[in-house]
């Protein structure tokens, strides 16, 4: 096994360390911004619909939404359907909403449960932006219209950054 000194003299290894460090800094910045915007989004939904209590209905699950369809899903407490309607309205591609990532009843309590609907499958266990990788954060920014409404974004910027991240990691 090569010593650390030998590995650090290898320009490819040193570059890999720089990229890794850079990705960590990018992820931290994206995490802060995404956490803030999703918290604001959750607050807007709660305020617009006078939601003060979380949902306690066992019928409000991601499986229920998937089997009934977002248009036909009804929360008996009229809590989850208000969140669902806004999530759908704010999604850039309604056909790619990932309900199985979400714990539906937690939408009023944990804003990251809302965020996970905008990410691809596999992010169901993440509990916040600090536990989500760059790819997931970029998917959230690209798919949730809240970001383009609250930030000045180039429509293809997130795709370019994501591609650059993949190229450097490879």
Secondary structure, 3 states (H helix, E strand, C coil): CCCHHHHHHCHHHHHHHHHHHHHHHHHHHHHHHHHHHHHHHHHHHHHHCCCCCCCCCCCCCHHHHHHHCCCCCCCCCCCHHHHHHHHHHCECCHHHCCHHHCCHHHCCCCHHHHHHHHCCCCCCCCCCHHHCCHHHHHHHHHHEHHHHHHCCCCCCHHHHHHHHHHHHHC
